[in-house]
Amino acid sequence: MMLLRNLDPSTGHVNGALYTVEDMQSNVLFLPLASGVNRGNPLCLPRMPCGPGDDNFPVPNFTRTQFPVRVCFAITTNKAQGQSYSGRIGLDLRDGCFTHGQLYIAFSRTTNPSNIVACLPAGSTSTNNVLYHEVLS
């Protein structure tokens, strides 16, 4: 699960933080933090009100309660920056990288290079690392 709100930055419970579901009840989720320096920090997440000011909710004067999380099976390279993963990492490089350093960030997220699996364009065995020489000079 990915948290969609900043709840407690000092303990790592911020927008974009990744969690595993430990227990689920009708009005509360029990989620340990899955990555980062605060890995394992528990979060007891209740349903929260969501109204017209949140997420461009289309019906005025109406509130609903929901968990501020989203199920995630994949994250972007930019969202993964600053996190380390001990498990396998799959990279979809069929469209290539679009900014300088993005390939480095993607490859450096794991603790062991053998955990990286890359999907390249058909018939290709390599990809380009985008480098803007005019920025470096």
C-alpha positions, 0 to 999 in steps of 0.5 A: 500500500502507498500512503496518500497523506503526510501523517507523521514525517518524523516517523516516516509516515508521509505521502508516498511511503510504502507499507505492507498490510499486517491486519485489516478491520472494517475501520482501521488498517495496521500497516508496518512501513516497508522501506526506508530508514524507518522500516518496520514503524507501525501505523494504525490507520483509521478511515479519514474524512474526505470532502469537497476540498479533497481530490476534487470531490464532485458533490458539494456538502458531502463527506465520506470516510476512506483510507488514504492509501492506494494499492501499488504494484509498481512505483516510478523511479522518482518515487523510489529515490532515497529508498532501498529494496532487499528484494527483486526490482524489475525495470521497464526500460522499453521506453528508455530513461528520460532524464539525466541520472534516472538510470543510475537511480533505478539501478542503485535501489537494490542492495544486490545487483543480481536482484535487478531484472530489466525489460528492454526493447525487443532485439536490444541488449542495452539502453542509453543513459541520458546525459546532457553535456551542456549542463555539465560544462 
